[in-house]
Amino acid sequence: MNRRDLMTWPLSAMALSMLPLPAMEAGNRPARERRSVACALDGETLRLSLVRQPAAGPVVLYVHGATFPCDLSAGWRMDGVSWLDHLQAQGFDAWGLDFAGYGHSERPSAFRADRDSAPPWGDYRMGAAQIAAAIAAIRRERPRAPIHLLAHSWGTLPARQAAIEHPDAVAKLVLFGPVSTREGSPGDEAKPAWTLISAADQRPRQRSGLPADAATPVSSQELERWCQAYLDSDEGSATRSPPSVRVPNGPVADVERLWVGQALVDNARVRQPTLIVRGEWDHVTTDADAARLYAELSGAAERREVKISGGNHWLHLQPRRSALWSTTTAFLRD
């Protein structure tokens, strides 16, 4: 299927995937199972958090981006419903991974040292190793189920690398708001091992890339609810001024390398059917970025590229997320 060629999607699959989920009362929300898996990283073994909302169908494993974990992205419930809820309701066995240093996963020893004492921690190769560990754990529970990777932002880098390194373990690849190479000039400033992200850093990202006259996609109350949950994802945030979340700096360093022309992943080696999907105002994945990545994915069994109106890089946390969900589900069903 060619770029934006949606007319050939099976009508039954598209109709099913577009059925909205009703808002859920707290007592009726699907239960989430949590478990952990060990992963050797940079000379230490860390416990990674996996969340699951089980169903009998194919597995979908969500991996997050550079600054916030699964619970704040695919697991975030707006109007009582999350992307994981939607996937489960569509019959997918929905899983989410927190990379080391985020959410419910263990923090690396680098977090206990001065941030300038080590290079950026947690790059895309470390991320790919963690995805591989998650897939192995899922495979033990679902030995015959297809496993699809659904990744956002920086998480699309380790997802692509994992798909290359484990071609028989990954069935399909969804790249939501992916990062890709750009031409630019390298900076001189060395990046520390970790960094701190505050609510003030995150709030503007609901508007990044939007036209000046466009309304903020979510209410201030919803944004503040998310920001408080974000700060709560790091038990040490309240001890800092301002309150802030400590995150690995490897992802930001990876993106900076990409944006000065360094190709970190050999995209031509991706063999799985791949969907690129993004919001129309996504400043991280521009039209040029998406076109370049689409061309680089020349070895994929199938390529699709879809741009969804009315959203930016945080499309999954905005009202138009329903279109993102239906686009993704239709691709995975096809």
Steps between C-alpha positions, in 0.01 A plus 500: 500500500629845411515811711160619624328234289225435754223411259622142464484423871244230583173680576408256775831555678473877467142501627592291802802711585304825479237398752548739793545369850257644752637693795559261786417543864795434729354171622451370145845574361702201378747367753869536427748229584854603589810288491873555464777351292875514562726659241879538502592859414833679519649257751199468731175305501186711524135405539276627222129554550248343264129581518244272337131519414442147374296374208518191280613671179842610371734680739559874468800628699510877550833675559516864603711799409771705670330661798194314631406135561219275384251603768525861380464408130325187370374430850368854565123509538316803366124483551572169671653328195862436396667368187573174685128474583415550133748238382371251754138569400600432137627157604873576522710383793620848600838543671709803592868528590664758723864540403751494786498836675130566434168433669486170686838374374818498706733799490863449389792569731588797276202679655672491841813670369564854387337543162823623342698196619395279207390530137129500411343184638240285324555535127308321224715188516425464870137558412508224238645258757215585737239444229661164424478406870134601505423298187671194650288533815181539297594205280518279809136581573377519139729258312304496173346848486626758248670793676460849353710796615329838549751776575489875551756771429854403610362154583472436126882487481550203737183343355650505151830367632323219687299413187826479302678288761203268561317480166313181587378636834325816370205467262413865425639838593304818575713815511294778659666842474837342413833677512716492189818653362524869414780722377644729766814623674624321814509692827800525730328430831555156652187325626480369858388150600154613609282809507204643690163576336246719679131561441597838353712316243214269404200738489597684177528172312124476466531806272833434325454541125139619522390808305486807721122525465434133582356419839701288742372146435423420866364704789729653757351265759587194292851629436558565870365154588754349260785719630431397860495133401826557315668643808361213705673251268831584674486463877784749534335778302353678804847532659621718212437867431313527279349149526636304206549151360846353449530326161783344299668739258596237241178554302557876463861436398377250239259753351768768489729260313220422254436867441858565396479230236620189684300194393484292819278220368530341156133541409542305175547185711150520649302217339167519683189674362533852642258786564620858547223703665510855635301814568490775240671748735770263623818708508709193586377310194453753222388420146866491393592273792221254421584497128867435573426217743245347261764490226761354736266214597553353155534142622171488692246247377245782490509873578219738589525864599199679647466858623208570735343845518463696820791377710870537569773278651273436799213378282451199730417743784255710297139462380607386152662195658192304389617539138848387602350194668284405203784550250731281707242229564403475133867457403556231763183313394574508129 
